[in-house]
């Protein structure tokens, strides 16, 4: 049972990481998120990125919240490997 929970947690964290990375890559192609895929990725990731964005200081036109979330998910991914 523990193996199932560990694998499920690893899968969820990996999926979240890929979705955030997809949003970052999509922002280069469709910065306004007007296409359906962009809107979908925006709606999935914005609830997690908005609080991070509110905590981080303004960095001009750069948004570092996806980077912070990707690093956090990467650390969580590493922790789940040791479970």
C-alpha positions, 0 to 999 in steps of 0.5 A: 500500500505504501508503494502505491501511495508513493507512486501516486504522489510521484506521479502527481508531482511529476504531472504538476511539474510538466503542466507548469513547464507547459505553461511557461513554454506556452507563454512564449507562443501565446503570451495572452493565453488566448488559445484553448490549450493556453487557457487550460494551462492558465486555469490549472496553474494560476491558483498556485502561481498567484500566491507565489507572485504576491510574495515575490518582489516585482522584477520588472517584466519578468515573472519568476513565480513559475521558476519558484514553483518548478524548484519547489516541485523538483524538491518535492519530487526528490523527497518522494524518491526517498519514501 
